[in-house]
């Protein structure tokens, strides 16, 4: 099929200096704690949900503009061709005799593309105009290494391994600070600050909101919080006594709150999985007005070399969890969802042809989703390159027609107010004139 234009306006293993309770029992150093230029509260550390909005009003930047950006990384390289299916492409079916999504199985979007049948939770978001889809998006770097590709996408500098910080950290630095920044301005759900958020601006990593305690000698005190307390008390380092002090004082303010009281909005049920729980906790932090401006989480399990499945099976199960969790988050945010922009990304797509073991191998272009109150959804954006044999990248993959940095750049510019896009994505040529205008 000819090219069409659509509305154009497993080797990654990140190390850490502190990993939960075991590390706390050994020792915590200022250098390890401040790794990557980001303050990480790791392992069982958490922020309880309930705090009077008036208490944090003085330390929140997000309270001024109320805009929040959520970035979700699908680690392992999701098969975008089976997520948003070009079901009118004859060669799609020829190349995937046993894993293609049949035309009568797809959830139709626009007469050409359709969602995987296990992503029904996204259909209403799309129809309501909250969900935009960018197909054939990806990195200009040709790497098929999970480790390199993830590093390049999280640093925002494809092909450059020397970059020390992450694009989302730089995006926050490039945005306005209208009040005293909250210690929770940048938050990652997980055991460590991800590459995306490492940099000069302090970021916090939280693993489980329900298990947090800090200082004191009560039964709920954890080794990690005791170690943090001791390090804080003994430190004479100006960095720790600045950023670290603000964070510790903010955490100390919250310790009396009871996170067990938090319940999602009526009728909202998140998948009982690590990913579902991470989105539930992001909603908790945002609804409690902690001054969160950027939040990050990830979900693995997308490296489907074998037994990928079609309408059912391995990929289908992952997509059910993925779409249901995001839809639950959106509904849980209620009226606050109007101020949220959520973006999904994955390091690269997968081969257009299935392999001999019923799976797909490492490819190139992929699909990105953007969900938000300001999103002009209900459309598939970008230039569709086609999947005829002669249209494939290297004769095997969906070709990239939209640089992933252009998508992230628009989200950062219009949500976080990141005006200096050259600082966020150096050398990318991303600027407002290149935006797809999905926000």
N, C-alpha and C positions, 0 to 999 in steps of 0.2 A: 504494500500500500504506500502511496506517496506520503511525503512528510506533511504534517498538518500543524498549524499554529493555533495554540489554545490560549486565548485571553492573555495576551502578553502585556499589558500595561504593567583466632582462638589462641593467638600467640601473645596476646596482651596480658601482662601480669604486673600491675603497678605495685612497686614496693612502698613501704612506709616505715617511719622510725618508731611509730607507736601503734600497736595493734591490740586494742582492748585490754582486758584485765591482766593478761599475762605480761604485757609490756609494762603495765602500771606496777606490777609486783617487782619488776626488775628495777627500773629507774626511768625517770622522765627528765630529759634535759631541755633547756631553753632552745637549743639548736634543733633538736628533734621536734619539739613542740611547734616551733615556728617554721617548719620545713616548707619550702616553696613560697615563703613570704606570706603564708596564710595561717591563721590561728585555727587549729583543729581540735575540737572536743570530740574524742573518738571513743568507739566501743559502746559502753552503756550510757554515755553522756546523752543528755537530752534537754529539751526545753518544755516544761509543762505548758498546758494550753491556756489556762484561764488566768488572765491578768486584766485588771481594769484598763480600759482603753486610755483613760486619762493619765495613768502612770507612765506609759511608754510614749505618750504623745510628744514629750519633749525631746526624745532621742531618736525619733524616726524621720528618715528622709522620705520614705514612701508615703507618709501621711500627707505630704505636700501635693504630690501629683497622683497618688493612689495607683500608679501603674506598676504592674508586676510581670516579669518574664520567667516562664518555666521552660527549661530545656531538658529534653528526654533523649537519651542515647540508647539505641538498639544495638547492643554489642554482639558482633558475630556476623554481621552482614546479612540483613534481611532480604528475601527475594521479592523485590518490588513488583516484578511482573505478575506474581500471584497474589499480591496485596491489592493493587489497583490494576485490574486486568484489562488489557486492550483487546476486548473480546471480538472486535470486528477484524482483527488481523489474522488472516488465514495462516500465515507462517508461525504464529504463536502456537497454534494447535499442531502444526506439522512438527515443530521442534520439541513438543512436550506431549508425546502420545499417552503417557500414563499419569502425569501430574497436572496437566492443564485444568483450569476451572471451566467447566462446560458453560456454554452460553445460557442454558436454562437454569444454571446455578448461581450466576453472578447477581449481585444486587446492582441493578442498572443505575448509572449516574447521569449520563448525558447522551445515551445512544451509541457511544463508542467505548467508553470506559465503564467498568463496573467494579464494585468492591467484592472482596472475598466473602463468601456467604457467612463466615463466622464473624464478620465485622458489622453485623446489623446495628450495633449500638452507635456506629458512626453515621448511619444513614439519616437519622433525624437531625443530627447536628449539621450535616451537609445541607439538607433541605431547608433548615431554618436560617441558613446563611452564616453560620458561625464557623464552619469548617472549610478551609481551602486546601487544595491538593496541588503540589508542585511535582510533576513527573519528569523523569529524565534529568534529575538533579544529582550533583555529585562533585567530586574533586577533580581538578585538572591533572593531578598527579596520577600516573598509571599504576602505582604500587598495588599489588594484590596481597600484601602482607597485612594481617590484622593489626599487628603492633604498629607498624609505620603509618598505616592509613588512619587509625584511631588517633595517633599522636598528632598527625598533620591536621586532622579536623578539629581536635580539641585545642591545639595551639593556634589554629586559624592561619597557618603558614605552610601550605602544601609544598613538600619537597625540601623544606628547611628544618633540619634537625636541631639547630643551635638555639631555637626559640625557647626561652625559659618560662614564660608565663602563658596563660590561657586567654583565648579571645574574649570570654565572658568577663574575666577580671578586667581586661583592658576596656571593655565596653562600659563597665560601671565607672571606671576612672574617667572615661570620656564623656560621661553624663553629668548633669548638674547636681550639686549638693546644696539643697535649699535650707537645710537645718543641720543640727548635729547628727551625724550619721548613726543609725542604729547598729549595735553590735551584731545584729542579725540581718544586716543588709544583704549578705550573700550566704546562702545556706545550701549544703549538699546533704541529701539523705544517703547515708552509707557510713562505712568505717573509716574513710579518709577523704580529704579534700581532693577532688578529681583534678586531672590536668586542666580541664576547662576553666576552673576557678582559681588556680594557683597564680600568684602574682603579688603585686605591691599592696593591693587592697585586701584587708583581712577577710577571710571566709571561714565559716564554721561547718564542720562535718558532724552530723548527728545520726546515730544509728537507731535508737529506740527511745522515743519520748517518754515512755511509761517508766523507765528504769532510772531516771536521773535523780541524783542527790549531790550536794556539794558541801564540803566542810563538815563541821560538827562531829559528834561521836555517837550518833544514833544508830539504830539497827539498819537504816537504809543507806548509810554511808558506804560508798564504793571505793575500791583501791584507786581507781583513776581520779576520782574527785579529791581524795586525800592527797594524792601526788600533785595534782594541779594546785591545791591550796598551799602545800608546802613550797612548791616552786614559786608561786606568786608572792608568798610572804618573804622569801629569801632573796628575791630578785632585785638587783639594782640596775638592770638593763633598761634603758630608756624606751626601747621598743616595747618590751613586755609591760613596763609600767604605764605605757600609753595605751596602745591597742589592747594589750592583755588586761590592763586594769579595767577598761571600759567593758570588756567582755565578761570578766569575772563579776564585776558589780551588777551587770545586767542579769547574769545567771543567778547570782545571789538573791536578787529581787524576786525571782520566780520560784524559789525553792519551796515556798509555803503553799503554792498552788497544787491542785490535785489533777494530774492529767487523766486519771481514770474516769473523771467525770465527763470527759469529752465524748460526745456522740455525733456522728454525721447527721445531716439534716434528715428529717422524717422521710422514711422510705428509701434512703440511699444505702446501698450495700456494696462495699468494695470487695474485690476478690481477696480471699484470705491467703495472700501470697506476699513475698517480700516487696514486689513491685506495687501491688495494691495497697499494702500498708504504707509504703513510702509516699504515695500520692495522698493517702488519707492524712498523713502527718504534715505534708506540705499545706494541705487545705486547713488543717488545724492551726498551723503557725500563721498563715495569712489571715484567717478569719479572726484571730486573736489580736491582730494589729501590732505585731512585733516589729514592724518596719522592714519586712522582707521585700526586697526589690527583685532579686534574682534567686531562683531555686533550681537545683539540678538533681536528677536521678537517672538511673539507667536500668536496663533489663537485658539479660543475656539469653542465650538459647536459640540464636538465629542461624547458626552455622550448619545448615542442612545438607551435608554432602551425601547422606544416605537416607532412604525412606522418608523423604520430605512429605509425601502425601499430597493430595489435591484439596478437594472440598472438606475432607476430614483428614486426620492424622497429625503428625508432629507440628508442622507449621500452623495448621488450623487451630490446634490447641493453644499455641502461643498467641495467635492473633485474637482469640477469644478473650484471654486474660488482658492483653494489651488494650484492646478497644473498650472492654467493659470497665477497666480501671480508669481510663481517661474520661469516659462518659460519666462515671460516678463522680470523679473530681469536679467536672464541669457543673453538674447538677448540685453538688454539695456546696459549691461556692455561692450559689444563689445570686443575689443582685451584685455581689462583689465580682462575679465572673465578667462583668462588663469591663473591668479594669485589668483583666488578665490576658496575656498572650502566651500560648503554649506552642512550642516548636519541637518536632521530632526529627531525629537524624540517625543515620547508620553509616559505617565507614565506607562501604561500597555495596553494590548490588551483587547479583549472581548471574551465572551464564544463562543465555537465552535458551540454550538446549539442555535438556536433562542429561545426566550422565548414565553410566551403565548400572548404577546401584539405586536408581530411583530418586536421585537427589540432584542438586545443582552445585557448581563449583564457584570459585571467587570470580566476580565480574567487575562491572564498572558503574554505570548510572543506576539510580535508585529513585525512590519516591519519598517525599517529605510531606508532613502534615503541619498545618498551622491552624490553631483553634483560638478563638478569642472574641471578646465583645466588639472590638473594632475591626475584626477581620471581614473582608468582603468575600464571604464563602459561597458555597454552592457552585463552585467552578473548579475546573482543572486548569492550572496555569502552566505556562512554559511552552516551548516549542517541542512537539512530539517528533522524534527522529525516525520512527518506524522500526519494524523488526524484520523486514525483508532481509535476505542473506546479504545483499550488497549494502544495506544500511547499518549493519552491525559494526561496532567498534572491534577492531582486530578480527573481524569475522566471527565473533563469538558473544559479544555483550551489547546491551543497550548503551547507546552513545550518550555522553553528557552534553546537554544543551543549556543547562542552567548551573552556574557555579554555586555551590552550597553557601559560599560566603555572601553571595548576593541576597540569598534568602535570610540568613542570619543577620546580615547588615541592615536589611529593612526592618526586621523585628527589633533590633537594638536601637536603631535610629528613631523609630516611631513609638516604641514602648519606653525605653530607658532614656531617650533623649541624647543618645551618643552621636554627637555631631561630627567629631573628628574620626571619620571612618578609615582614614589612612593609618591612624594610630591603632585602630582596632584590627584591621586587616591590611597590614603593610604590603604595598606593591600589588594589591588586588584590583585596583581601579574601580572598586565598588563605590558608588555615589548615588544620590537620589535619582539621577537621570537613568540609571540602569535598573532601578527597582521594577519589580513586576506589578507593584501597587495592589497587593492582596490585603493590605491594611489601609 
